[in-house]
């Protein structure tokens, strides 16, 4: 590893014409300037000023020269400037003029054309020296695309034969604060804002669940169990008694999952209850549900995937969240079929009980709404029928006030079934066909939600209608979702991959196009239905850059489209993680000195005002919706206001960047301190303890790591292992890994400058559904180096090098 001083010596040697140590002044000749780069000319010119003690407003120059032993800055301790240009000799002035003329000439070559393609002239990047040694392949990427991305990863446990290997950034603000430490200008990415919104979304949701919803679920479950027991003991109707007995079993399981207390139940169902508890807590995979099919009737399709009970997402973080997850997963996974008489009767009884019974002067249906409505705001409506719809069936078919015994009337049951099927046919839902789960009308006590990307994933998988069913495309891809959301690049990649994989499902391209057309018809208001939709709407602004903006060079190529695609996929995987319980599967220096401080470095914002505008709407929607539901504490409201102010500021800066307006020094200073603001917001949202202000004080190591994982699709397929064909239950996992470094060339006042920012990494792979990954397992895989590689289509996109070691100057000016 080179020392900082050796790097500076090399820099001065490269300049070759240095005024340090010269005993006599000499005029620079044109011949001496031939072959020198703009960066060299720029530093030579400013070194003349430095020799005379000039203080530099340009941040990088100030830090660089103040790190040199020979530099005597012309500023008093009180900040008043003693330097004036009178210190310049006649030869100094002539040399400055010659260098400035050469500089102006070379500035015309910021962009060059090679083989008909416009490229960046990397010799003109005036601060390249700040970034250590870049490999030729990365200089070529900077030239061709205007940016390069370094994939950070953990060094392998056995060590690597490298002189230097960086530890990856586990949070975005780590990199931005590292920029401050090294005096490097920020490139503020949309990724960083999406990561911060994920934290806001995830932590407000988990706080809602653990503090508000978990106690209500406990009460509601206990009450429904108690009422079902009473009905079983009191009714003399055989059919109602059978339905009540099954409902006792149905509510006894989540009662145990919530409290771990074993109740005493009728002998007929005690064994069934214990069996269901064992299967749920053991996450055994797909098996028959004995509550709904106690006789294992092969004609009754009532399998359940118990591997779904593997606690994952943010639900691993506390005992309350674990129990809440188990109970809600039970309610969301189990279904009552309208075409099975006992199932239908059970669901009608449950609905009547909810609307007829109270707890502490509140109807049980109000407790149910207390759970359901806030989660609708986050994720959306259930894609199954529930108590609200079945209440309409009750009132229409049976009347408003009836005894339980009337529910078993066969004629009215048939009418109720017909009405349920009519309502179900109009319901927007995810049709699951992988496991022969019936597509007939179903009731769920607390159904999982319709989310648009699940519909995309489901409709772009295909099996034959034969028995046994043959998979044509058993697993979708994240690219499917991004294609339908408007990414032409995603469509191109996924269609090419489909062909390379044999084009087994011939109708895939047609179905992809059909879905794309359908979703293109959604209005902006449609995309603001709930926070889930609104999050996807923000991602659409990355996939389809809005016309009418003067985008910088780095955004005008296919490579940036791929970067945005990776960003969108990574953010989408965070979204799926968060809702895993609910979702269905510088110019010449000028005079005029005042009290002296340098100007801040010229940081840049990813120039996508449409994204920041949509994110501003999403944040406002989030804050207002929580406030209207009395779910927003005063401290959290203040955090939302700070986040909204930040995004509004970034929106204004990005508008300036795309309309060629001047960004003020005050704005640049705020951009440069972005890392500290990002850290403060992140910490404040992760804890309600106002005394915690340092990252190391956060208790959860899992939460301190940006890496998260979510399983989004499951299928049982035949695979070959050890020469034998076996059936395996596989899940499609999507997730975020370590933070990657992105180097972006920006143009400031006519000069090319290199900036550094943080961006997402994205992973997508098949994994055993019986071992669905938690965040903890995923982070351990990454640290051990046992994780699968990123998707094939990203290969070759990232640098093959480690990020360069950024040298730290002996002097860095810090802004408060």
N, C-alpha and C positions, 0 to 999 in steps of 0.2 A: 504494500500500500504506500503510495507516494505521500510525502508530507505536504502540508499546505505551502510551506516556503519553497519547496522544490517546484511546485506547480507555478508559483509566481515567477520563479527564476526562468522557467521554461517559457512563460508568457513573454517576459522581457526579451529573451533571446529571440523569440519568434518575431518580435517587433523589429529587431535588428538595428533600427535607428532609435537609440535611446539617448536622452540628454543627461541621464544620471552619470555623474563622474566626469563629464567632459570639462577639460580645463579651459578650452576656448570655444566661444560661440562660432557656429558655422551655419551657413545658409544651406538648406536642403535643396538639392538639385532635382529636376524632374526625373532624371535617370534613377535616382535613389528610390523614387516612389513607384517605379514601374514594377508590376508583379505583386504589389502588396494588396491585401484585401481591405475592404471597407472597415472591418473590425480593427485591423492594425492601424490604418490611417486615423480612425476615430480616437484610438487610445494615444497615438503619438501626439495628436493635436491637444488633447486634454492634459497630457503629461507636461507640456510647456507651461500651461497655466498652473499646474500643480507645483512645478519647480519654483514658481514665484509666490506660492502660498495661497492661491485662490481657493476659497471654500466652494464646494460643489453642491448645487441644488439637486443634481441628478443623483438619486439614491445609490445606485451601484458604483458610480464614480467616487462618491463621498466615502463609502465603505472601503473601496479598494485602496484609494490613496492614503486614507487615514490608517491603513494597516501597514504602510511603508515607513521604515525607520527614518528616512530622509525627509519626509513630508512635514513641513511646518505650516499649519493652517493659520491663515490671517484672520483669526477671530479671538477676541478676548474671552476671559472666563465668564463675563456677564452676557455673552452672546452678541456683543457689538462687533461689527466687521471692521477690521483694520486694513484689509486688502483693498487695493484699487488697481485698475489696469495701468496706472502710471508705472507700476513695477516692471511692466513688459519692456524689454529692450527693442531697438529697431529691428534687430535680427529676429527676435521672437515674433514680432508682428508680421515680418515677411514670411517666416516659416508657417505661422498660423494661416496666413492668406493662401499660401501654396497648398497646404494640407486641406483647407476648406474647399478650395477649387477642385482638388482631386476627390474629395468626399462627395461634392455635388455631382461630379461625373459618375462616380460609382453608385450613387443612390439611384440613378436611372436604371441600374441593373439589379434591383431587388428581385425582380422576376425575370426569368430567362426562358426561352423556348428551345426545347430539345426534341427533335423528331416530331415536331408539330404539337408538342404538349407543353403547356405552361407549367413551369416549376419555380420553386423558391431557390434563390442563390444563397446557399448556406454560408458562403464567405461573407455575406452582408449581415449576418446575425451578430449584432455588436456586443452582445453579452454572453456569447457561447462559452467564454472562459469560466463563467460562474458554475458550469455544470460538469466540470472534470473532463474526462475523456469519453467521448461518444464513439462507438464503433462505426465503421463505414456504412454498414447496413442501416443504422439508425439515422445517420446523416442523409442517406438516400431516401428514407421514409419521410424525414422532415422536408426534403426537397420536393418529393413527389406529392405528398399528401398534406404537408403543413403540420403534421403531428406524428408522434410515435408513442406506443403504449408498452410499458414494461410489466410483464406479469410477475408479481412478487409471489414467492412461495417460501415455505419453511425449509431450511436446510435439512437434508436427510439425516436421520439419527446417527448413522455411521460416519457422518462427516463427508465433506466434499473436497476434492483436490482443487480448491479455489483459494486465492489469497484473501478474498473478501466476499462474503455473501450476506446480503441484508436480511434482517428479520422483516416479515411482512407487516404492513400497517393493519391493525385490527379495528381501527376506527378511522373515519375520514378526517376528523380534525387533527389526528396525529400528524398527517402529512402536511396539512396547512400550517400547523404550528412549527413543524420542522422547516418549512419555507421561511418563516419568520426568523428562526434560529440561524439560518444560513443567508438571510438577506436576499431571498429569491422571490420574485413576483409571483403572485397567485394566478392560477387559471381556475376560476370558480365554475365547476361543472353542474349541470342539471342533476347528475348522480348524487352530489352532496346534498342537494335540497330534497331529492326523493328519499334518500336515506333518513334525513331528519324527519320528513313527514311519516315515514314508516314507524319511527320511534314514537311520534305523537299519536298516531293511529293505534299502534300496538299497546302502548301504555295506558291511554285513556280507555281502551276496550278492556284490558285486563283489570284495571281499577274498577270499572263499572261491574265487571263480572264478579270479582272477589268481594267488593264492598256492598254492592246493591243487589245483584242478581242471585248470588250464591245463597244468601239467607232466605230469599223468597222461594227458590227452588226447593230448599229443605222443607219449608212450611207447606208448600203446595203438594209435594210428594207425600209428606206425612198425612196431610188431610185427605188426599185422594185414596191413600191406602186405608185409612180409617173408615171412610165412607163406603168403600168397596166391601170391607169386612162387615159393616153393619148391614148392607144390602144383602149380602150372602146369607146372613143369619136370619134376616127378617122375611125375605121373599119366599113364597111357596111355589112360584112359577119355576118349573124345571129349567127352561131356556134362560131365564134371567139369572137363575142361580149359577148355571154353568158359565155365563158371561161374567158374572161378578167374581166367581172363583178364579177365572183366568186373569181378570183385572187385578185381583189380589196379588197374583204371581207377577203380573206386569209391573205393579208399583212397588212390590217388595224388593225387587232387584235393585232399582235405583235408590231405594231407602237404605239398603246395605251399602251401596257404593258411596253414598253421601255421609253415612254415619258409622259404618262398620259395626253396627249393632244387629245381632241376629234376632229376628222376631219368631214368634210361635204362630204357625199357620196350619191350616187343615192338612191332615196326613196326605191327602190326594195330591197336593202340590208342593209339599215341603221338599221332596227330592228334586222336583223340577226346578224350584227356585234356587236350590244349592247348585244344581248343574249349570244353570244360566250364570250364576255368580262366578263359578269356577271357570267357565268358558270366557266370560268377559274379562276377568282379572288375569287369566292365563293367556289371553290373546291367541287362541288356538288356530285361527284361520276360519275358513268358511265351513259352517256346519248347520244342520237343521236346528231351528228354534223349537224347543219342546213346549213352550207356552202356546204357540200358535199351531203346532203340529205334533201333539203329544204322542200320537200313534204312528208317527213316521210314515204317514200316507204318501206314497210316491207321486200321487196326482195333485198333492197340495204343494205348491212352490213357495216354500217359506224358509229358505236358507238365509243365514246372516253371516257377514264377514266379521268375525270376532277380532281379527287383527286390527280392525279400526279402533279398538279400545286401547291400543298402545298409546300411552300419553305422550304427546309431542306438541310442537309449537311452543307458545309461551306458557302452556299449561303445566310444564315441568317445574315452574319456578316456585310454587308454594303448595302446601297441602290443600288449601281451599280451592285453588285452581285445578289441581288434580282431580278432586272429587267432583267439582263442577263439570269438568270435561267428561268424566265417566258417565255422570247422570244425563247430561245433554246429548252425549253420543248415543246412549241407550234410547232416549226419546226420539232422536233423529233417525236412527237406523231401523228401528222396529216399525212395521207397517201393518195396518188392519185392512184386509181386502174387502172391498164392497161386494164381491161376488161369492164370498164365503159367509154363510149366514151367521155363525158365531162371531166371526171378526166384525161383521157389520153391527151386530147387536152390541158387542163390546164398545165400539166407537160411539154408538148412539147413547149408551148408558153413560160413558165418560163425559160426553157433551152435556147431557142433562145434569149430571152431578156438578159440573163446573158452573152452570148457570143458576142452579137451584140452591146451592149451598154457600155458606159464608164463613169467614174467619175474621174475628175482631172487626165486625161490622163491614167487612169488605167481601164482595162476592168472589168466589174462587176464580171466576173468569177474569176478574180485575187483577188478581195475582198473576194469572197466566199472561195477561196483557203487559204487566209490569216487566216481564221477562222478554216477551216477544217484540214489543214495539220498539224499544231502543236498539235491538239487534237488527230490526228492519231498517232503521236509519243507517246503520253501518253497512249491512250486507244486502238487504232486500227481502222480498216476500218469499215465503215457502213455496216450493214448486209442487207441493202435495196439498190435498184437502186437509183441513184442520177443524178445530172446534167452531170457528166462525162460520165456515161453510156448512158444517153439519147442524148448526143451530138453525140455519135457514131451512134445511131439510126437515128438522124436527117440527118447526112451526108450520111449514107448508103441508107436510104429509100427516102429522099427528095432531096438530093444534098446540096451543101454548101451554096449557096445564093438563097434564096427563099422568097417570100412575106408571111406574116402571113396567108393570106387567103388560100394558098396551103396546110397548115397544116390540114385543115378540109376535104381534099379529102378522101372519105370513103375507097377506095381501099388501099391507102397508110396508112390510119389509121389502117386498118386490118393488113397490113404488119408490121407496127410499133408495134402493139400489139403482134404479133407472135414473133418478134425479142426480145421484152422486156421479154416475158415469157421464151424464150430460155436462155437469159442472167440470168434471175432470178433463173432458175432451177440450174444453175452452181454456184450461189452465196452462200457462207457460211453464214448461217443466223440462227437466233433463230426462230423456228416455234412455234407460239403461237396458242393454240387451246382452251384455257379455256373459252373464251368469244365468240367463233365463229367468231373471227376476221379472215377475209379471208386469205388464204395462197397463193392466186394468186399474180402475179407480182405487185409490188407497187413501186412508186416513192416517195421519201421524200426529201424535200428541203435541210435539214441538218439531215440526219438519225442518229438514235442512233446506237451504235457500236456492232459488234459481239464480245462478250467476252466468252471465253471457259466455264467458270463456269455457265453462263446462259444457255448454251446448255445442260450442265449436269443436271441442275435443271429442265429444261423444259422436257427433255427426260425421266426423272425419276418421272414424274407426269402422271396420267392416268385417263381418264374419259371413260365411255362407249360411243359407237357410236349411241346409241338409243336416241330417243326424248321422254321425257326429258332425258338429259344426266345425268348419275349417277356417282358421284365421286368414283373412286377406290383408288386413292392416289392423292388427290387434292393438297397437299402441300409436297414439297421436304424437305430435311434437309441439314444443313451444312455438316453433315457427308457424304452425297452423294458426295459432291465435294472432300472432303479429301480422300474418298475411291478411287475415280477415279484417283486422283493425286498420289496414291500409298500407302496409309495407310492401312495396313492389319487390324490394330486394329479398325479403323473406319468402315471397311467392316464388321467385326465381330459384332460390336455393332449395326450397322444399320440393319443387317440381323436378329439379335435377336429381335430387337424392331419391325421389320416388322412382325415377327411370333407372337409376343405377342399382336400385334394390330389386329390380325385376318387373316393375309396373304390374304387380299381381292384381291389384284392384284397379281395373281399367277406368272406372268412373271417378276416381279420386280427383283429377283435375277439374272435371265438370262440377263435382260437389263443392270443391274449394271455391270456384268461381261463383256458384250459386249463393253460398254463404256470404261471400264478400259483397255481392250485390245487396243481399238482404240487410246486412249491417250498415252498408253505406247509406241506407235510407233513414237511419236513426237521426233525429234532429239533435241540436245542442242541448235542448231541454230534456230529451230522452236520456242523454248521457249524464244528466245531473239528478237523476232519480234518487240515488243514495250515494254514500261515500265510495262504495266499491265501484260503481259505474263511473263516478267522477274521477277516481284515480286512473282508471283505464283511459278516460278522456284526456287526461294530462299526457299519458304515454302516446296517444295518437298524434300529439303535436310534435313528438320526436320522430315518429315514423313518416309523417307527411309535413315537410317544411312548408310553411305558408308563403305564398308568392308575395311580391311587392316589397321585400326587404333586401337591402344591399348586404348580403352575407359575406363574411370574410373568406379568404382563400381556403382555409382549412375545412370549411363546411361545404365547399362546392365540388365534392367528389364522392365516389361510391364508397371509399374507405370510411368517410364520416358517417354515411348511412349505415355501415356495418357497426361502427362504434355505437350509434344510437340504437341499433337493433339489440346489441348486447345490453346496453343500459336498460332498455325497455323490458327485455326478458328477465333481467336480474330484479328490477323493481317489481315486475309481475310476480316473480317467485316469492318476494317478500309479502306481497298482498295475499297470495295463497297461503303462506305461512301464518299470517296474522288471523285469517278467517278459517283455519283448517277445521275447526269444529262446526262451522255453519255452512260452508260451501259444499254443494253437491260436487260427488266426484268431478429620442430626445433631441432638439435643434441646438444651434449655437447658444452657449451660456450668455445670459443677459445681466446687466447691472441693476441698480435700483435696490441696494441692500437695505434690509431692515434687521431686526433681531434675528439672528441666523439659525435656522434649522433646515435640514435638507427636505426636498419634496419627497413624498412617499413614492415607492416604486410603482410603476405603471401596471398594476394588475388588470386582468380582463375577466369578463363574465362570458360564459358560453352564449353566443349571440342568438338566442332563440326567444324573442319577446312573447311569442304566442304561448310557449310553455309556461313562462313565469306568470303571464296573465291568467292562464287556466289554473295554475297552482294557487294563485291569489284567490280565485273563486272557490276552489276546493277548501282552502283553509277557512275562509269566511263561512262557507257552508257548514264545515265541521264545528266551528265555534258557535255559530248561531243555533244549529240544531241541538247541540248539547245544552246550550243555555236555555232554550225553550223547554227542554225536558227536565230542567232543574238538575242537570248532571254535571254542571261545570262549577268547580270551586273557584273562589276568588284567586288563589295562587295560580291555578291552571289557566284561568282567563288571562291573567297577566302574561303568562308564557305564550299563549296563543297570540296576544297582541304583539309581543316581541318578534315572533316568527312571521306574522303578517307584515310587520314593518320591514323586516329583512327582505322578504320576497318582493314587496312593493318596491323597495330600493333597487334590488337586482333587476326587476322589470324595467324600471326607468333607465338604468344603466344600459341594459341590452337594447332598449329602443334607441338610445343615443349611439350605440355602436353600429346599429344597422341603418342609421340615418346620418352618419358622419358628423355628429355633434360633439362638442368638447366635453370631456369628463373632467370635472373640477378636482383640485387637489384634495378637498375635503372628501369627495367621493372615493378617490384613490386610496386615501388613508383608511377609510372604512372597509374598502375591499381588502386591503392588506392585513387588517386585523380580523378577517373573516374566521380564521381558525379558532381564536379565543372565543368569539361569539358562538361559533358552532359547538365548541366544547361546553360552554356555559348553558346553552339551551339543552344540549343532550343530557347533561348531568341533572339539570333542574327537572326535566320531565321524568327521568328514571327514578327519582326519589322525591317523596313529599317532605323529607327532612331538610329544612332550610339551612341547617348547620353544615350539611355536606356540600362542599364546594370543590373537592378534589376527586379526580377520577379513581384513584386507588381506594377511596372510601366506599365505592359502590360494592355491595356485597356479592352480587351474582357475577361470577367469572363468565358465565354463558352470555349474559346481557352485555358484557363489556366487549364482546367480539361481534363484528358485523356479520359473520358467517351464520346463515340460517338455512333450513332445508324444509321442503314440504313435498309430500306425495300427492299427486294430482289425478292419477288414473291407475286402475287396477285391472289386470286380466290374467286368466289362467290359461297357460299355453303349454304345449308339449315341447320339451327340450331334451337334448341328449347329454347324459352325464355318465362317464365311465363306460361308454359303449351301450348304455341302456336308455330307452326313451321313458321319460317320466313327466307327469303333470306338475307344473310349478306355478305358484301364485306369485306374480310379479307386480311391482308397483313402479310407476314412472316418477322418479324423484327430480325435482328442480330446486336449485339453490344458489346462494351467493357464497363466494369464497373470500379470500383476502382482498383488501383494497389494492388495486393496480395503480401504477403511476402513469400519468399522461403528460407528455411534453408537447406544448403547442407553440408554434411560431405566430406571433401577433405583430401588427404594424401600428406603431405609435409615433405620431408626428413625422411620418415618412421613414422611420427607422424600423428595421426588423428586430424584434426581441423575442427571446425564448422565455416561456413561462412554464410553470409546473402545477398540475392539479391531481385530483384523485378521481378514480373511476371504478365502476363495479367490475367484478369478475362473475361469470355465469357458468353453472354446471347443470347438465341434464343427463340422466342415465337410468337404466333399469336396476332394480334392487329387489331382493326378496320381500314380498308383502308381509310375510310372517315376522320380519325384522325391520319394520318401518323405522326410518331413521329419525332420531331426535336431534335437536340442535347440538346437544352434548356429544353424541356419537359422531356427528358430522364434523364438528370442530376437532375432535380427537383424530379422525381420519386425516384431516388436512395437516395437522401437526406431525402425524406419523408418516405422511407422504403416501398413504395407502388409498387416497381418493382417486376415483376415475379421472381421466383428462377432460378438459372442456370439449364441447361438441366438435365433431370433425370439421365442420364448415368454418370454425374459427382458427384452424391450424394455418400457420403462416401469416396470420394477421398481426400477431403480437411479435415484439422483438424477441430474438432468441437469446438475448443478453440479459444479465442482471442489470438493474438500474445502476447508472454510474454513481460512484461515490462523489457527493457534492462537497467540494472543499469549503471549509469555514474560514473566513477572514479573521484576522486578529481583532478587527474592530467592526462592530455592527451597531448601527443606530436603531433603537427601538422606539416605536410609536406607542403611546399609551392606549 
